[in-house]
Amino acid sequence: PEAQDDTASDYILPKSNTEKLTEADLAGLSKEQLRLARNEIYARNGMIFGIEDLDEYFKGKSWYTPKYSSDEFYDKVEMNVIEETNVAFILQLEKSMN
């Protein structure tokens, strides 16, 4: 068995900060799971959402360290290109599910 980071299973998309997502990665996720997966990318970077269900969900994750309000986040945090691409990709799929 391959060694696995204990926290990897605590993510919907464990590699969304390092690997460009494909449609196959997102296949089978519900619209709500996609929303959480998209926000997981922000949460990984310390965003505090100020949206009750998101804040509660991420507080339950071992890896989550809330650092920045959403206003501060956009001023202080520079997400990498892969993260930015994945956020846009997930959002596009969410919108197509309406």
N, C-alpha and C positions, 0 to 999 in steps of 0.2 A: 504493500500500500504506500502511496506517495505521502510524504510529510505534508501536513496541511496546517496552516496558521489557524489557531483555535478560533480566531474572530472571523475567518472567512465565511463560515456558515451563518454568521450574524448579518450578512449582507444579502440583499436581493441580487445584486450584480457585483460580486467581489472584485472584478477587475475593471470596473467602469472608470477608474482614475488612471489606468495604465494601458488599456487596450481599447481600440476603436470597436464599438459594438456593431453587431450585424443583426439583420432581421431574425436570424436563427437564435441569437442570444435572447431576443425579446419575445419569441414565439411562445404562445401559451400564457403570457402574463395578462391579467385583467387590466382594465383601465385604471383601477385604484392601485394595483401593484406597479403599474408604469409610473403613476404619479409619485409613489413612494421611492421607486428606483431613481427617478429623476432628481428628487429632492435629497436622496441619499448622497449624491455627488456634492451638493452644497453642504450637507450635514458633515460629511467627511472633512470638509474644510472649516468647520466650526460655526456654521450659521445657526443662529437662533431665529426661528421662523416667525414667532409671534402669531402662529396659527395653532390653535389648541391641539388638534389631532396630530399634526406633524411634530410639535414639540414633545407631546406625550410618547409618540411612537419612537422617536430617536432617543429620548431619555432612557428607554429600555435597552439600548444597545451598548454593549461593553466598550466599544471603540469611540463612542460619541463624546466629544469634549466641546460643549457650547462655549463660544468665545465672543461672537460678534452678532449684534442685532442686524437685521437685514439691511438697514441703512449703512451701518459701519462696514458690513461685509463687502458691499460693492466698492467702497472706497479703499479698503485695506487688503482684500484678498485677490490675488491674481491666480485664477485657475489655469491649469495647463490646457494646451490646445486640444488634447484628447478629451478632457473633461467638458470643455466648451462644445466640442463636436457632439459628444454623447448626449448632453443636455438637449441640444437642438434636435437630434435624431429621435430621442424618446418623445419630446414634445410633438414633433411632427406625427409620430405614430398615434399618440394620444388624441390629437385633433382629428385624425382620420377615423377614429372609432366612434365619433359622435353620430 
